[in-house]
Amino acid sequence: MTTEIKKIGVLTSGGDAPGMNAAVRAVVRACIYYDIEVFGIYKGYDGLIKGNMEQLYVRSVSNILSRGGTFLLSARSKEFRTKEGRKQAYEHFKANGLDALVVIGGDGSFTGADIFSQEFNVPVIGIPGTIDNDLSGTDFTIGFDTACNTAREAIDKIRDTASSHERLFFVEVMGRDAGFIALNSAIGGGAVAMIVPEHNWSIEALINRLRKGAANQKASNVVIVAEGCHLGSSYEIAAKVKEQLDYFDIRVTVLGHLQRGGTPTTLDRVLASRMGVAAVEGLRNGQSNVMVGIINNRIAYTPIGEAIKTIKRLDDEEFRIAKILSI
């Protein structure tokens, strides 16, 4: 049974991710295809609290498919975490005649969406837009593939200079609580080792791996470090290694927010487009308080609470492959 939805609001929240614009474009065009009015809400939940929104049309989203970031702008709203802030947001939601909300973001954004939906009985669907790929209910999140490619391109260039000078490089990638970028860029970039938050690797194990590489006359060594790993920052790890392996010429590169920007890959554009259409169709079909995802190449809807609370684990098989290839 199709639910009567006449106006949908769409916002982007939290950290930006390449492909968010593609998702907004898909939501807007799907709404227009189904004769639904769509309003773009600027600056995330802050825009909803302040009523900073406008109606979007087909041409409003022209030529944004290839752009990184989000033209709706994004923010982390402290005010939305309060009941008073959410009440103001709901008042603007109703004043503009909105019937449903599409939220594009990560776990923090979805936590807010979950509370807002339950407090005011508002139909909400989340689209996972985060480079961390740490949300359950989808194989990949929007922006993850682009971030991995950005990291891998940087690693390729670092390896050129590492080989020329026989240096050891520590490359720090994003991933405060999850090592998905580190794992994938390590395999794709041919790293000798990677250190991620999910695995309790020791300095001693790392040093043994590096010694083995030196014994095999490796011309260059690249170690990938996720920013949230338990051994400390890449600079701290490099210092500990230098204490025991002083024959290495060690350098550190922190990729930082470089990974958030750039033109989204084809995979991220297609992923965002499929999820954007599925979000609108899900709302029309009565779905609410769920996240749209893609599992085994098929659209799936997962309760938002489940998506943010269930820990998404790294693939042990990829770890095994990485170890084999690091010799």
N, C-alpha and C positions, 0 to 999 in steps of 0.2 A: 504494500500500500504506500503510495507516494504522499509524503507530508507536504502541506502547503507552506512553502518557503518563498517569500516574495523579495526579501532584501537580505543580503549577506554582507557582513563586514570582514575584511581581511587585514591582518597585521603581521609584521615580522618583529621578533623579540629576541633579546639576548645577543650572544655573539653572532656576527654575520657569517655567512657561508656562501661560497660560489654556487649559484644555482637558485638562490632565493628569488631573484627576479624572474627566472623561468617558472617557478612555482606560482608566483603572483600572477604572471601572464596567463597561466593555465586556468587559475581560479577565475579570473576576470572573463576570459573568453568562454569558459564552460558556463558561467552564469548567464552571459548574454545569449549563448546558444539555447539555454533553457528558459529564456525570457525572465530572468531574475535580475533585479538591480543589484549592483555591487558597489560597495564603498571602501575605498582605501583609507586605512587609519594610520596616520603618520606617527613615528617615534614610539612604536610599540604600545604597551599598556598606558604609558603617560598620555599618548594621544587619545586613547579611549577615555581616560579620566577628564581630559580637558576638552573633549569633543572636537579634536583636530582631525577631521576626516572630510573626504569629498567623494562624489560619485565618479566612478571610473568607466571608461568606454573602451571599445575595441582599439581605437587609436591611442588611448592613454598608455597602452602597454606595447606600442610599436617599438621595434629596434632595441628591446631590452634583453632579449634572449641570450645575447653574447656577453652582457655586462656582468661583472662580479659585483659583490655587495648587494644592497637593496635600495631601490629608489624610494621606498616607503620610509626609509631610515629605521634605525633600531636603537633600543635603549633598554637598560635594566631599571625597572621602576621599583623604588623602595616604597612609594606611596601605595602601590597596588597590593603590597603585602599586608596592608592594614584593611580592616573591614570598612572603615570610612572611605578609603580610597576606592575600594571595589564598589561601594554603594554609589559613589559619584560616577564611576565608569558605567554602571548599570543605568543610571538616570540618563546619561548621554546615549547609551545604547538604545533605550526606549524612545527618547526624544527624536532620534533620527529614524525611527521606524524599523530598526533592524530586527530580523527574526532569528539570525544565527551568526556564528562567528567561526572563522578559520584562522587558526594561530600557527604560524610557521616559526619554529625555533627548536630549542633543546629541552633538557629535563627541567630546568628552572622555569622556562616559559610554560611548559605543560603542567607543572605543579600549580601555577597561577590559574591556568585554564580549567583545571580539574576543580579547584575550589570555587571559582566563579560560576561554573556550570551548575554545581550542586547548590550553591547558596541562592541562586536566582532562577534556577530551572531554565537555563539558557542552552540551546543546542550548540555544542562546540565540537569541532573536529580539528585535531592537530596534524600538521605535516612536519615530519622530522627534518629540520634543517640545522645541522651541526657537523663540523668537520671531524669531531671525535668518534663518530660511529658507535656511540655507547648506549643507544636506546634499543631495548628489546622490542620485538614485534616487526622488525624489518631487517633484511640482510644488509642493506646499506642505507645510510642517511645522506641527504643532499649536502654536497660539499666535500665529502670524504674522498672521493676519487680524485677530485681536483687537487686537494691538499696533498694527497700521496704523490701525485705527479709533480707538483711543485717541489716537494721535498726530494724526490728522486732526481729531478733535473739539477737541483743544487748539489746533491751528492755526486752526481756524474762529473760536475765541474770541479768539485773539491778533490775528487780522485785524480783528475788530471794533474793538479799541482802536487798532490800527495805523492804520486808516482815519480814526478820529476825530481823531488827532493828526498824521497824515501822517508816520508813523515807519517806520523800517527795522528789522525784527526778524530776528535770527538765532535759529533754533530748532534745538537740538541733540537728535537722536534716537539711540537705541541702534544699534549696528552697528560693533563694534570692527574686524572684518575684512571685513564684507559690507555693502553699501549697499541691500539689498532694502527695508527699512523706509523709508529716506530716499527712494528712488525712488518707491515707491508712495504715500507720504504727500505727496510733492511734487506729484505729478499730482493726487491726490485733494484736496489743500488749495490748489491753484492757486498754487504757489510760483513766484517769478521765477527761482530758480536752486536747484541742489542740489549739494553737494560730498560725494563718496563715496570710499571707499578705492580702488576699482577704477579710477578715472579721474584722471589727473594734470592736473586743472584748475589754472590759475594765478590768483593774486590779480588780475593784469592783466585776464584774461578775465572774471573776476567783476565788476571795476570797469566794464569796457566794457558788460557786460549791465545793470548798474545805471544807468549814464549813459544808455543807450538808453531804459530805463524812465522815467527822469526827463524825458527829452526828449518822451516820449509822455504826460507828465503823469499817471503812475501815482499814485493816491491813497495806496497802501500797497504795501510791498514785504516779502515774507517769503522768507528764504533758509533752506533746510533743510541742516543739517550732520550727517553721520554722525560719531559720536564718534571713529572710527578714521581719519579722513581725514588725508592727508599734510600739509595746510596748518596743522595744529595744532588746538587747541580752538576752540570757537565764540567764546570771549572773545578769543583771539589773532587770529582772522580779523577780528572786528569792529574791533579796534584798528588793524589794518593798513588796513582800508577807511576808517576815520575819518581817517587821516593824509592820504588823497588826496581824500576826498569829505566835507569837514568840514561841508557844508550839511545832511547827513542827521542827524536825531535818531535815534540807534541804541540799541536795547535787545537784550538776550540772554536767552533762556529755555532752560534745560536740563531736558528732560522726565524724564530719568533712569529710576528704577525704577517710576515711574508706569505705564510701558508693560508691565510684567510682571503687573500686577494687573488686577482687574476681572472681570465676568461674561463668559465666553467667548461669542463670536458663534455664530449658528446654524451657519455654515460650519465653525468649529472644533469644535463639538460633533459634527456629522455626520462630519467627518474623523476625529476621535478614536474615534468609535464604530465606524466601518468598519475602521480600522486595528487596534483592540483585538480585534475578532472575527477578523480576518484573521491576527493573531499567533497566537491559539490554534489556529485551523484549520491554519495553516502548521506548527506544531509537531506536530500530530496526523498531518499528511501527510509528516513526515520532514524538513521544512525546518530548517536550523540555521545559526547564524552568519551570519544575513542580517538586513537591515532591511526592514520592510514599508513600502511607500509607495503613493502613488496617482499614476499617470501617465496623462494623457488620460482621467481619470475611471475608470480601471481599476486594481485591485489589482496591485501588482508587488513582487517580492522581489529585492533587490539585495544581493550580498555586502557585509558590514559594512565590510571593508577598502576596497572600491571606493567605498562611499558617503562615507567620511570622507577619502579621498585625492583623489578627483576634484573639481576645482574647479568649483563651480556658478557659472555666469556670469550677470551681469545681462542682461536682454533689451535688445538694441540698439534694437529697434523702440520700446520704451517710452521710451528716451532720446530718440529722434527726436521722438516725440509730445510729450514734456515740453518740448523746445526750441521746437517750433512754438507750443505753448500759452502760453509764457512772455512773449510780446511784450506 
